[in-house]
Amino acid sequence: MEKVGLNITPKEFKQLSKWAEEVYNIAVVVDYFCETQPEIEECYNLAPVIKNLRNNADILNAFFIDNEKQ
């Protein structure tokens, strides 16, 4: 993966990291709900979108976790 220089302060990095974690946690909860309620048509239709959101949020959250100490 190509390294990209970010021009943000440690405080801004921490805030972005917090938001990434919150998005991931929301995606996990919504994914679980959609998975356990397949009889609700809207959940059934949203399930693939939510899975994609959860995967992308996981990658974003992992980026912040991996770069937290740098």
PQR file with spaces between the fields and no chain letter, atoms N, CA, C, O and H, PARSE charges and radii, in Angstrom:
ATOM       1  N    MET     1       0.838   -1.174    0.000 -0.4000 1.5000
ATOM       2  CA   MET     1       0.000    0.000    0.000 -0.0000 2.0000
ATOM       3  C    MET     1       0.886    1.241    0.000  0.5500 1.7000
ATOM       4  O    MET     1       1.897    1.286    0.701 -0.5500 1.4000
ATOM       5  N    GLU     2       0.516    2.226   -0.770 -0.4000 1.5000
ATOM       6  CA   GLU     2       1.281    3.463   -0.881 -0.0000 2.0000
ATOM       7  C    GLU     2       1.051    4.341    0.343  0.5500 1.7000
ATOM       8  O    GLU     2      -0.085    4.535    0.777 -0.5500 1.4000
ATOM       9  H    GLU     2      -0.305    2.190   -1.339  0.4000 1.0000
ATOM      10  N    LYS     3       2.134    4.866    0.889 -0.4000 1.5000
ATOM      11  CA   LYS     3       2.047    5.771    2.030 -0.0000 2.0000
ATOM      12  C    LYS     3       1.653    7.158    1.538  0.5500 1.7000
ATOM      13  O    LYS     3       2.181    7.657    0.545 -0.5500 1.4000
ATOM      14  H    LYS     3       3.056    4.710    0.536  0.4000 1.0000
ATOM      15  N    VAL     4       0.723    7.763    2.250 -0.4000 1.5000
ATOM      16  CA   VAL     4       0.281    9.109    1.923 -0.0000 2.0000
ATOM      17  C    VAL     4       0.566    9.987    3.127  0.5500 1.7000
ATOM      18  O    VAL     4       0.166    9.660    4.245 -0.5500 1.4000
ATOM      19  H    VAL     4       0.295    7.357    3.057  0.4000 1.0000
ATOM      20  N    GLY     5       1.239   11.077    2.913 -0.4000 1.5000
ATOM      21  CA   GLY     5       1.532   11.993    4.006 -0.0000 2.0000
ATOM      22  C    GLY     5       0.292   12.772    4.388  0.5500 1.7000
ATOM      23  O    GLY     5      -0.354   13.388    3.541 -0.5500 1.4000
ATOM      24  H    GLY     5       1.563   11.342    2.005  0.4000 1.0000
ATOM      25  N    LEU     6      -0.034   12.741    5.653 -0.4000 1.5000
ATOM      26  CA   LEU     6      -1.198   13.471    6.136 -0.0000 2.0000
ATOM      27  C    LEU     6      -0.722   14.693    6.904  0.5500 1.7000
ATOM      28  O    LEU     6       0.171   14.600    7.746 -0.5500 1.4000
ATOM      29  H    LEU     6       0.491   12.241    6.342  0.4000 1.0000
ATOM      30  N    ASN     7      -1.305   15.803    6.618 -0.4000 1.5000
ATOM      31  CA   ASN     7      -0.936   17.040    7.285 -0.0000 2.0000
ATOM      32  C    ASN     7      -2.010   17.374    8.316  0.5500 1.7000
ATOM      33  O    ASN     7      -2.744   18.352    8.172 -0.5500 1.4000
ATOM      34  H    ASN     7      -2.030   15.879    5.934  0.4000 1.0000
ATOM      35  N    ILE     8      -2.090   16.548    9.355 -0.4000 1.5000
ATOM      36  CA   ILE     8      -3.069   16.779   10.409 -0.0000 2.0000
ATOM      37  C    ILE     8      -2.364   16.716   11.761  0.5500 1.7000
ATOM      38  O    ILE     8      -1.321   16.081   11.914 -0.5500 1.4000
ATOM      39  H    ILE     8      -1.494   15.754    9.472  0.4000 1.0000
ATOM      40  N    THR     9      -2.953   17.376   12.709 -0.4000 1.5000
ATOM      41  CA   THR     9      -2.374   17.393   14.046 -0.0000 2.0000
ATOM      42  C    THR     9      -2.717   16.082   14.760  0.5500 1.7000
ATOM      43  O    THR     9      -3.641   15.380   14.352 -0.5500 1.4000
ATOM      44  H    THR     9      -3.800   17.892   12.584  0.4000 1.0000
ATOM      45  N    PRO    10      -1.983   15.752   15.817 -0.5600 1.5000
ATOM      46  CA   PRO    10      -2.327   14.558   16.593  0.2800 2.0000
ATOM      47  C    PRO    10      -3.757   14.617   17.146  0.5500 1.7000
ATOM      48  O    PRO    10      -4.433   13.593   17.245 -0.5500 1.4000
ATOM      49  N    LYS    11      -4.202   15.808   17.499 -0.4000 1.5000
ATOM      50  CA   LYS    11      -5.577   15.966   18.005 -0.0000 2.0000
ATOM      51  C    LYS    11      -6.594   15.636   16.909  0.5500 1.7000
ATOM      52  O    LYS    11      -7.592   14.963   17.164 -0.5500 1.4000
ATOM      53  H    LYS    11      -3.653   16.640   17.418  0.4000 1.0000
ATOM      54  N    GLU    12      -6.334   16.113   15.691 -0.4000 1.5000
ATOM      55  CA   GLU    12      -7.224   15.824   14.566 -0.0000 2.0000
ATOM      56  C    GLU    12      -7.198   14.330   14.239  0.5500 1.7000
ATOM      57  O    GLU    12      -8.236   13.737   13.945 -0.5500 1.4000
ATOM      58  H    GLU    12      -5.523   16.660   15.483  0.4000 1.0000
ATOM      59  N    PHE    13      -6.016   13.729   14.292 -0.4000 1.5000
ATOM      60  CA   PHE    13      -5.895   12.293   14.045 -0.0000 2.0000
ATOM      61  C    PHE    13      -6.727   11.510   15.048  0.5500 1.7000
ATOM      62  O    PHE    13      -7.430   10.568   14.683 -0.5500 1.4000
ATOM      63  H    PHE    13      -5.173   14.211   14.532  0.4000 1.0000
ATOM      64  N    LYS    14      -6.645   11.904   16.310 -0.4000 1.5000
ATOM      65  CA   LYS    14      -7.407   11.212   17.355 -0.0000 2.0000
ATOM      66  C    LYS    14      -8.911   11.348   17.114  0.5500 1.7000
ATOM      67  O    LYS    14      -9.655   10.387   17.310 -0.5500 1.4000
ATOM      68  H    LYS    14      -6.074   12.670   16.607  0.4000 1.0000
ATOM      69  N    GLN    15      -9.365   12.530   16.690 -0.4000 1.5000
ATOM      70  CA   GLN    15     -10.790   12.740   16.412 -0.0000 2.0000
ATOM      71  C    GLN    15     -11.240   11.895   15.225  0.5500 1.7000
ATOM      72  O    GLN    15     -12.305   11.278   15.269 -0.5500 1.4000
ATOM      73  H    GLN    15      -8.760   13.310   16.530  0.4000 1.0000
ATOM      74  N    LEU    16     -10.439   11.865   14.171 -0.4000 1.5000
ATOM      75  CA   LEU    16     -10.779   11.034   13.012 -0.0000 2.0000
ATOM      76  C    LEU    16     -10.813    9.554   13.381  0.5500 1.7000
ATOM      77  O    LEU    16     -11.672    8.806   12.913 -0.5500 1.4000
ATOM      78  H    LEU    16      -9.574   12.366   14.135  0.4000 1.0000
ATOM      79  N    SER    17      -9.878    9.148   14.216 -0.4000 1.5000
ATOM      80  CA   SER    17      -9.837    7.764   14.675 -0.0000 2.0000
ATOM      81  C    SER    17     -11.101    7.427   15.464  0.5500 1.7000
ATOM      82  O    SER    17     -11.673    6.349   15.305 -0.5500 1.4000
ATOM      83  H    SER    17      -9.181    9.756   14.596  0.4000 1.0000
ATOM      84  N    LYS    18     -11.522    8.344   16.302 -0.4000 1.5000
ATOM      85  CA   LYS    18     -12.741    8.132   17.098 -0.0000 2.0000
ATOM      86  C    LYS    18     -13.959    8.001   16.187  0.5500 1.7000
ATOM      87  O    LYS    18     -14.800    7.126   16.389 -0.5500 1.4000
ATOM      88  H    LYS    18     -11.057    9.219   16.432  0.4000 1.0000
ATOM      89  N    TRP    19     -14.047    8.868   15.191 -0.4000 1.5000
ATOM      90  CA   TRP    19     -15.173    8.791   14.254 -0.0000 2.0000
ATOM      91  C    TRP    19     -15.157    7.489   13.466  0.5500 1.7000
ATOM      92  O    TRP    19     -16.209    6.890   13.242 -0.5500 1.4000
ATOM      93  H    TRP    19     -13.364    9.579   15.027  0.4000 1.0000
ATOM      94  N    ALA    20     -13.979    7.043   13.044 -0.4000 1.5000
ATOM      95  CA   ALA    20     -13.869    5.780   12.310 -0.0000 2.0000
ATOM      96  C    ALA    20     -14.342    4.623   13.178  0.5500 1.7000
ATOM      97  O    ALA    20     -15.037    3.727   12.701 -0.5500 1.4000
ATOM      98  H    ALA    20     -13.124    7.529   13.226  0.4000 1.0000
ATOM      99  N    GLU    21     -13.967    4.643   14.448 -0.4000 1.5000
ATOM     100  CA   GLU    21     -14.399    3.586   15.369 -0.0000 2.0000
ATOM     101  C    GLU    21     -15.912    3.616   15.558  0.5500 1.7000
ATOM     102  O    GLU    21     -16.551    2.565   15.601 -0.5500 1.4000
ATOM     103  H    GLU    21     -13.402    5.371   14.836  0.4000 1.0000
ATOM     104  N    GLU    22     -16.489    4.809   15.670 -0.4000 1.5000
ATOM     105  CA   GLU    22     -17.935    4.931   15.831 -0.0000 2.0000
ATOM     106  C    GLU    22     -18.682    4.421   14.600  0.5500 1.7000
ATOM     107  O    GLU    22     -19.691    3.728   14.725 -0.5500 1.4000
ATOM     108  H    GLU    22     -15.969    5.663   15.635  0.4000 1.0000
ATOM     109  N    VAL    23     -18.186    4.765   13.416 -0.4000 1.5000
ATOM     110  CA   VAL    23     -18.816    4.286   12.179 -0.0000 2.0000
ATOM     111  C    VAL    23     -18.748    2.760   12.118  0.5500 1.7000
ATOM     112  O    VAL    23     -19.726    2.105   11.756 -0.5500 1.4000
ATOM     113  H    VAL    23     -17.366    5.328   13.314  0.4000 1.0000
ATOM     114  N    TYR    24     -17.597    2.200   12.472 -0.4000 1.5000
ATOM     115  CA   TYR    24     -17.458    0.744   12.464 -0.0000 2.0000
ATOM     116  C    TYR    24     -18.436    0.101   13.448  0.5500 1.7000
ATOM     117  O    TYR    24     -19.100   -0.880   13.110 -0.5500 1.4000
ATOM     118  H    TYR    24     -16.802    2.732   12.766  0.4000 1.0000
ATOM     119  N    ASN    25     -18.528    0.645   14.654 -0.4000 1.5000
ATOM     120  CA   ASN    25     -19.437    0.074   15.652 -0.0000 2.0000
ATOM     121  C    ASN    25     -20.891    0.152   15.209  0.5500 1.7000
ATOM     122  O    ASN    25     -21.656   -0.786   15.432 -0.5500 1.4000
ATOM     123  H    ASN    25     -17.989    1.442   14.928  0.4000 1.0000
ATOM     124  N    ILE    26     -21.277    1.247   14.590 -0.4000 1.5000
ATOM     125  CA   ILE    26     -22.644    1.373   14.065 -0.0000 2.0000
ATOM     126  C    ILE    26     -22.873    0.336   12.970  0.5500 1.7000
ATOM     127  O    ILE    26     -23.920   -0.311   12.936 -0.5500 1.4000
ATOM     128  H    ILE    26     -20.656    2.009   14.409  0.4000 1.0000
ATOM     129  N    ALA    27     -21.907    0.176   12.085 -0.4000 1.5000
ATOM     130  CA   ALA    27     -22.039   -0.797   10.996 -0.0000 2.0000
ATOM     131  C    ALA    27     -22.178   -2.211   11.539  0.5500 1.7000
ATOM     132  O    ALA    27     -22.943   -3.006   10.993 -0.5500 1.4000
ATOM     133  H    ALA    27     -21.057    0.702   12.113  0.4000 1.0000
ATOM     134  N    VAL    28     -21.451   -2.541   12.608 -0.4000 1.5000
ATOM     135  CA   VAL    28     -21.546   -3.868   13.212 -0.0000 2.0000
ATOM     136  C    VAL    28     -22.961   -4.105   13.753  0.5500 1.7000
ATOM     137  O    VAL    28     -23.542   -5.169   13.538 -0.5500 1.4000
ATOM     138  H    VAL    28     -20.829   -1.895   13.051  0.4000 1.0000
ATOM     139  N    VAL    29     -23.500   -3.128   14.442 -0.4000 1.5000
ATOM     140  CA   VAL    29     -24.841   -3.274   15.022 -0.0000 2.0000
ATOM     141  C    VAL    29     -25.898   -3.399   13.932  0.5500 1.7000
ATOM     142  O    VAL    29     -26.773   -4.262   14.014 -0.5500 1.4000
ATOM     143  H    VAL    29     -23.029   -2.264   14.617  0.4000 1.0000
ATOM     144  N    VAL    30     -25.827   -2.551   12.917 -0.4000 1.5000
ATOM     145  CA   VAL    30     -26.806   -2.603   11.825 -0.0000 2.0000
ATOM     146  C    VAL    30     -26.662   -3.911   11.050  0.5500 1.7000
ATOM     147  O    VAL    30     -27.665   -4.511   10.662 -0.5500 1.4000
ATOM     148  H    VAL    30     -25.116   -1.850   12.851  0.4000 1.0000
ATOM     149  N    ASP    31     -25.435   -4.356   10.823 -0.4000 1.5000
ATOM     150  CA   ASP    31     -25.205   -5.626   10.138 -0.0000 2.0000
ATOM     151  C    ASP    31     -25.836   -6.776   10.918  0.5500 1.7000
ATOM     152  O    ASP    31     -26.499   -7.636   10.339 -0.5500 1.4000
ATOM     153  H    ASP    31     -24.620   -3.868   11.138  0.4000 1.0000
ATOM     154  N    TYR    32     -25.629   -6.787   12.212 -0.4000 1.5000
ATOM     155  CA   TYR    32     -26.211   -7.836   13.052 -0.0000 2.0000
ATOM     156  C    TYR    32     -27.740   -7.800   12.984  0.5500 1.7000
ATOM     157  O    TYR    32     -28.387   -8.839   12.857 -0.5500 1.4000
ATOM     158  H    TYR    32     -25.090   -6.089   12.682  0.4000 1.0000
ATOM     159  N    PHE    33     -28.302   -6.607   13.068 -0.4000 1.5000
ATOM     160  CA   PHE    33     -29.760   -6.482   13.010 -0.0000 2.0000
ATOM     161  C    PHE    33     -30.299   -7.002   11.679  0.5500 1.7000
ATOM     162  O    PHE    33     -31.263   -7.767   11.647 -0.5500 1.4000
ATOM     163  H    PHE    33     -27.777   -5.763   13.172  0.4000 1.0000
ATOM     164  N    CYS    34     -29.670   -6.581   10.582 -0.4000 1.5000
ATOM     165  CA   CYS    34     -30.134   -7.033    9.260 -0.0000 2.0000
ATOM     166  C    CYS    34     -29.988   -8.543    9.096  0.5500 1.7000
ATOM     167  O    CYS    34     -30.818   -9.197    8.465 -0.5500 1.4000
ATOM     168  H    CYS    34     -28.887   -5.959   10.608  0.4000 1.0000
ATOM     169  N    GLU    35     -28.916   -9.084    9.675 -0.4000 1.5000
ATOM     170  CA   GLU    35     -28.677  -10.524    9.573 -0.0000 2.0000
ATOM     171  C    GLU    35     -29.701  -11.337   10.360  0.5500 1.7000
ATOM     172  O    GLU    35     -30.076  -12.436    9.953 -0.5500 1.4000
ATOM     173  H    GLU    35     -28.242   -8.553   10.188  0.4000 1.0000
ATOM     174  N    THR    36     -30.145  -10.797   11.478 -0.4000 1.5000
ATOM     175  CA   THR    36     -31.074  -11.539   12.332 -0.0000 2.0000
ATOM     176  C    THR    36     -32.540  -11.268   12.007  0.5500 1.7000
ATOM     177  O    THR    36     -33.430  -11.883   12.594 -0.5500 1.4000
ATOM     178  H    THR    36     -29.841   -9.904   11.809  0.4000 1.0000
ATOM     179  N    GLN    37     -32.796  -10.354   11.078 -0.4000 1.5000
ATOM     180  CA   GLN    37     -34.172  -10.013   10.701 -0.0000 2.0000
ATOM     181  C    GLN    37     -34.388  -10.147    9.185  0.5500 1.7000
ATOM     182  O    GLN    37     -34.883   -9.211    8.557 -0.5500 1.4000
ATOM     183  H    GLN    37     -32.073   -9.854   10.600  0.4000 1.0000
ATOM     184  N    PRO    38     -34.028  -11.288    8.590 -0.5600 1.5000
ATOM     185  CA   PRO    38     -34.131  -11.397    7.130  0.2800 2.0000
ATOM     186  C    PRO    38     -35.578  -11.383    6.618  0.5500 1.7000
ATOM     187  O    PRO    38     -35.824  -11.133    5.438 -0.5500 1.4000
ATOM     188  N    GLU    39     -36.525  -11.651    7.515 -0.4000 1.5000
ATOM     189  CA   GLU    39     -37.925  -11.646    7.075 -0.0000 2.0000
ATOM     190  C    GLU    39     -38.431  -10.230    6.816  0.5500 1.7000
ATOM     191  O    GLU    39     -39.448  -10.054    6.145 -0.5500 1.4000
ATOM     192  H    GLU    39     -36.325  -11.853    8.474  0.4000 1.0000
ATOM     193  N    ILE    40     -37.747   -9.232    7.332 -0.4000 1.5000
ATOM     194  CA   ILE    40     -38.098   -7.839    7.034 -0.0000 2.0000
ATOM     195  C    ILE    40     -37.454   -7.502    5.688  0.5500 1.7000
ATOM     196  O    ILE    40     -36.231   -7.522    5.545 -0.5500 1.4000
ATOM     197  H    ILE    40     -36.921   -9.375    7.877  0.4000 1.0000
ATOM     198  N    GLU    41     -38.295   -7.194    4.715 -0.4000 1.5000
ATOM     199  CA   GLU    41     -37.801   -7.010    3.345 -0.0000 2.0000
ATOM     200  C    GLU    41     -36.725   -5.927    3.252  0.5500 1.7000
ATOM     201  O    GLU    41     -35.747   -6.091    2.523 -0.5500 1.4000
ATOM     202  H    GLU    41     -39.288   -7.177    4.830  0.4000 1.0000
ATOM     203  N    GLU    42     -36.893   -4.835    3.975 -0.4000 1.5000
ATOM     204  CA   GLU    42     -35.913   -3.749    3.930 -0.0000 2.0000
ATOM     205  C    GLU    42     -34.543   -4.221    4.427  0.5500 1.7000
ATOM     206  O    GLU    42     -33.511   -3.850    3.869 -0.5500 1.4000
ATOM     207  H    GLU    42     -37.688   -4.702    4.568  0.4000 1.0000
ATOM     208  N    CYS    43     -34.546   -5.044    5.484 -0.4000 1.5000
ATOM     209  CA   CYS    43     -33.281   -5.581    6.006 -0.0000 2.0000
ATOM     210  C    CYS    43     -32.647   -6.511    4.989  0.5500 1.7000
ATOM     211  O    CYS    43     -31.436   -6.479    4.772 -0.5500 1.4000
ATOM     212  H    CYS    43     -35.384   -5.346    5.938  0.4000 1.0000
ATOM     213  N    TYR    44     -33.462   -7.329    4.376 -0.4000 1.5000
ATOM     214  CA   TYR    44     -32.961   -8.253    3.365 -0.0000 2.0000
ATOM     215  C    TYR    44     -32.314   -7.483    2.210  0.5500 1.7000
ATOM     216  O    TYR    44     -31.252   -7.867    1.721 -0.5500 1.4000
ATOM     217  H    TYR    44     -34.446   -7.356    4.551  0.4000 1.0000
ATOM     218  N    ASN    45     -32.962   -6.393    1.778 -0.4000 1.5000
ATOM     219  CA   ASN    45     -32.440   -5.589    0.671 -0.0000 2.0000
ATOM     220  C    ASN    45     -31.195   -4.793    1.063  0.5500 1.7000
ATOM     221  O    ASN    45     -30.313   -4.572    0.233 -0.5500 1.4000
ATOM     222  H    ASN    45     -33.825   -6.081    2.176  0.4000 1.0000
ATOM     223  N    LEU    46     -31.122   -4.368    2.310 -0.4000 1.5000
ATOM     224  CA   LEU    46     -29.983   -3.570    2.772 -0.0000 2.0000
ATOM     225  C    LEU    46     -28.769   -4.407    3.160  0.5500 1.7000
ATOM     226  O    LEU    46     -27.658   -3.881    3.231 -0.5500 1.4000
ATOM     227  H    LEU    46     -31.838   -4.548    2.984  0.4000 1.0000
ATOM     228  N    ALA    47     -28.957   -5.671    3.407 -0.4000 1.5000
ATOM     229  CA   ALA    47     -27.882   -6.521    3.925 -0.0000 2.0000
ATOM     230  C    ALA    47     -26.578   -6.423    3.118  0.5500 1.7000
ATOM     231  O    ALA    47     -25.518   -6.263    3.723 -0.5500 1.4000
ATOM     232  H    ALA    47     -29.859   -6.098    3.350  0.4000 1.0000
ATOM     233  N    PRO    48     -26.607   -6.512    1.779 -0.5600 1.5000
ATOM     234  CA   PRO    48     -25.344   -6.425    1.036  0.2800 2.0000
ATOM     235  C    PRO    48     -24.672   -5.051    1.166  0.5500 1.7000
ATOM     236  O    PRO    48     -23.445   -4.961    1.214 -0.5500 1.4000
ATOM     237  N    VAL    49     -25.464   -4.002    1.222 -0.4000 1.5000
ATOM     238  CA   VAL    49     -24.921   -2.649    1.372 -0.0000 2.0000
ATOM     239  C    VAL    49     -24.263   -2.498    2.736  0.5500 1.7000
ATOM     240  O    VAL    49     -23.177   -1.931    2.853 -0.5500 1.4000
ATOM     241  H    VAL    49     -26.460   -4.075    1.183  0.4000 1.0000
ATOM     242  N    ILE    50     -24.927   -3.008    3.759 -0.4000 1.5000
ATOM     243  CA   ILE    50     -24.404   -2.927    5.120 -0.0000 2.0000
ATOM     244  C    ILE    50     -23.128   -3.752    5.253  0.5500 1.7000
ATOM     245  O    ILE    50     -22.184   -3.328    5.919 -0.5500 1.4000
ATOM     246  H    ILE    50     -25.809   -3.469    3.664  0.4000 1.0000
ATOM     247  N    LYS    51     -23.092   -4.922    4.630 -0.4000 1.5000
ATOM     248  CA   LYS    51     -21.868   -5.745    4.658 -0.0000 2.0000
ATOM     249  C    LYS    51     -20.688   -4.977    4.059  0.5500 1.7000
ATOM     250  O    LYS    51     -19.588   -4.984    4.611 -0.5500 1.4000
ATOM     251  H    LYS    51     -23.859   -5.267    4.089  0.4000 1.0000
ATOM     252  N    ASN    52     -20.929   -4.318    2.928 -0.4000 1.5000
ATOM     253  CA   ASN    52     -19.890   -3.532    2.276 -0.0000 2.0000
ATOM     254  C    ASN    52     -19.453   -2.372    3.176  0.5500 1.7000
ATOM     255  O    ASN    52     -18.258   -2.114    3.318 -0.5500 1.4000
ATOM     256  H    ASN    52     -21.823   -4.312    2.480  0.4000 1.0000
ATOM     257  N    LEU    53     -20.409   -1.678    3.775 -0.4000 1.5000
ATOM     258  CA   LEU    53     -20.092   -0.587    4.690 -0.0000 2.0000
ATOM     259  C    LEU    53     -19.271   -1.092    5.866  0.5500 1.7000
ATOM     260  O    LEU    53     -18.299   -0.454    6.269 -0.5500 1.4000
ATOM     261  H    LEU    53     -21.380   -1.887    3.659  0.4000 1.0000
ATOM     262  N    ARG    54     -19.656   -2.226    6.411 -0.4000 1.5000
ATOM     263  CA   ARG    54     -18.924   -2.783    7.553 -0.0000 2.0000
ATOM     264  C    ARG    54     -17.483   -3.146    7.162  0.5500 1.7000
ATOM     265  O    ARG    54     -16.548   -2.872    7.915 -0.5500 1.4000
ATOM     266  H    ARG    54     -20.445   -2.745    6.084  0.4000 1.0000
ATOM     267  N    ASN    55     -17.309   -3.753    6.000 -0.4000 1.5000
ATOM     268  CA   ASN    55     -15.961   -4.112    5.545 -0.0000 2.0000
ATOM     269  C    ASN    55     -15.092   -2.869    5.341  0.5500 1.7000
ATOM     270  O    ASN    55     -13.932   -2.843    5.751 -0.5500 1.4000
ATOM     271  H    ASN    55     -18.069   -3.975    5.388  0.4000 1.0000
ATOM     272  N    ASN    56     -15.656   -1.847    4.711 -0.4000 1.5000
ATOM     273  CA   ASN    56     -14.899   -0.618    4.487 -0.0000 2.0000
ATOM     274  C    ASN    56     -14.599    0.099    5.803  0.5500 1.7000
ATOM     275  O    ASN    56     -13.502    0.625    5.990 -0.5500 1.4000
ATOM     276  H    ASN    56     -16.599   -1.868    4.378  0.4000 1.0000
ATOM     277  N    ALA    57     -15.566    0.121    6.707 -0.4000 1.5000
ATOM     278  CA   ALA    57     -15.354    0.748    8.011 -0.0000 2.0000
ATOM     279  C    ALA    57     -14.294   -0.011    8.803  0.5500 1.7000
ATOM     280  O    ALA    57     -13.518    0.593    9.543 -0.5500 1.4000
ATOM     281  H    ALA    57     -16.458   -0.305    6.555  0.4000 1.0000
ATOM     282  N    ASP    58     -14.262   -1.320    8.650 -0.4000 1.5000
ATOM     283  CA   ASP    58     -13.254   -2.135    9.323 -0.0000 2.0000
ATOM     284  C    ASP    58     -11.852   -1.789    8.817  0.5500 1.7000
ATOM     285  O    ASP    58     -10.916   -1.668    9.607 -0.5500 1.4000
ATOM     286  H    ASP    58     -14.893   -1.810    8.049  0.4000 1.0000
ATOM     287  N    ILE    59     -11.711   -1.631    7.519 -0.4000 1.5000
ATOM     288  CA   ILE    59     -10.422   -1.271    6.927 -0.0000 2.0000
ATOM     289  C    ILE    59      -9.991    0.116    7.410  0.5500 1.7000
ATOM     290  O    ILE    59      -8.831    0.324    7.764 -0.5500 1.4000
ATOM     291  H    ILE    59     -12.471   -1.729    6.877  0.4000 1.0000
ATOM     292  N    LEU    60     -10.928    1.056    7.422 -0.4000 1.5000
ATOM     293  CA   LEU    60     -10.623    2.410    7.881 -0.0000 2.0000
ATOM     294  C    LEU    60     -10.213    2.408    9.348  0.5500 1.7000
ATOM     295  O    LEU    60      -9.224    3.039    9.721 -0.5500 1.4000
ATOM     296  H    LEU    60     -11.871    0.888    7.135  0.4000 1.0000
ATOM     297  N    ASN    61     -10.965    1.707   10.169 -0.4000 1.5000
ATOM     298  CA   ASN    61     -10.659    1.627   11.596 -0.0000 2.0000
ATOM     299  C    ASN    61      -9.299    0.971   11.815  0.5500 1.7000
ATOM     300  O    ASN    61      -8.532    1.415   12.669 -0.5500 1.4000
ATOM     301  H    ASN    61     -11.768    1.195    9.866  0.4000 1.0000
ATOM     302  N    ALA    62      -8.993   -0.070   11.061 -0.4000 1.5000
ATOM     303  CA   ALA    62      -7.698   -0.746   11.174 -0.0000 2.0000
ATOM     304  C    ALA    62      -6.560    0.201   10.798  0.5500 1.7000
ATOM     305  O    ALA    62      -5.496    0.166   11.416 -0.5500 1.4000
ATOM     306  H    ALA    62      -9.616   -0.431   10.366  0.4000 1.0000
ATOM     307  N    PHE    63      -6.776    1.042    9.794 -0.4000 1.5000
ATOM     308  CA   PHE    63      -5.760    2.020    9.412 -0.0000 2.0000
ATOM     309  C    PHE    63      -5.411    2.919   10.602  0.5500 1.7000
ATOM     310  O    PHE    63      -4.236    3.155   10.887 -0.5500 1.4000
ATOM     311  H    PHE    63      -7.640    1.070    9.292  0.4000 1.0000
ATOM     312  N    PHE    64      -6.427    3.411   11.283 -0.4000 1.5000
ATOM     313  CA   PHE    64      -6.174    4.297   12.414 -0.0000 2.0000
ATOM     314  C    PHE    64      -5.525    3.556   13.572  0.5500 1.7000
ATOM     315  O    PHE    64      -4.665    4.108   14.257 -0.5500 1.4000
ATOM     316  H    PHE    64      -7.381    3.219   11.051  0.4000 1.0000
ATOM     317  N    ILE    65      -5.924    2.324   13.795 -0.4000 1.5000
ATOM     318  CA   ILE    65      -5.312    1.542   14.867 -0.0000 2.0000
ATOM     319  C    ILE    65      -3.839    1.289   14.540  0.5500 1.7000
ATOM     320  O    ILE    65      -2.982    1.430   15.413 -0.5500 1.4000
ATOM     321  H    ILE    65      -6.623    1.875   13.239  0.4000 1.0000
ATOM     322  N    ASP    66      -3.539    0.920   13.306 -0.4000 1.5000
ATOM     323  CA   ASP    66      -2.164    0.629   12.893 -0.0000 2.0000
ATOM     324  C    ASP    66      -1.259    1.845   12.950  0.5500 1.7000
ATOM     325  O    ASP    66      -0.062    1.720   13.209 -0.5500 1.4000
ATOM     326  H    ASP    66      -4.234    0.805   12.597  0.4000 1.0000
ATOM     327  N    ASN    67      -1.818    3.013   12.712 -0.4000 1.5000
ATOM     328  CA   ASN    67      -1.015    4.243   12.649 -0.0000 2.0000
ATOM     329  C    ASN    67      -1.117    5.100   13.902  0.5500 1.7000
ATOM     330  O    ASN    67      -0.622    6.227   13.926 -0.5500 1.4000
ATOM     331  H    ASN    67      -2.791    3.115   12.503  0.4000 1.0000
ATOM     332  N    GLU    68      -1.743    4.584   14.926 -0.4000 1.5000
ATOM     333  CA   GLU    68      -1.952    5.339   16.160 -0.0000 2.0000
ATOM     334  C    GLU    68      -0.644    5.768   16.813  0.5500 1.7000
ATOM     335  O    GLU    68      -0.554    6.877   17.340 -0.5500 1.4000
ATOM     336  H    GLU    68      -2.145    3.668   14.907  0.4000 1.0000
ATOM     337  N    LYS    69       0.362    4.912   16.785 -0.4000 1.5000
ATOM     338  CA   LYS    69       1.616    5.168   17.499 -0.0000 2.0000
ATOM     339  C    LYS    69       2.597    6.022   16.703  0.5500 1.7000
ATOM     340  O    LYS    69       3.596    6.479   17.259 -0.5500 1.4000
ATOM     341  H    LYS    69       0.289    4.012   16.357  0.4000 1.0000
ATOM     342  N    GLN    70       2.339    6.247   15.427 -0.4000 1.5000
ATOM     343  CA   GLN    70       3.301    6.966   14.573 -0.0000 2.0000
ATOM     344  C    GLN    70       3.135    8.461   14.676  0.5500 1.7000
ATOM     345  O    GLN    70       3.863    9.209   14.024 -0.5500 1.4000
ATOM     346  H    GLN    70       1.528    5.877   14.976  0.4000 1.0000
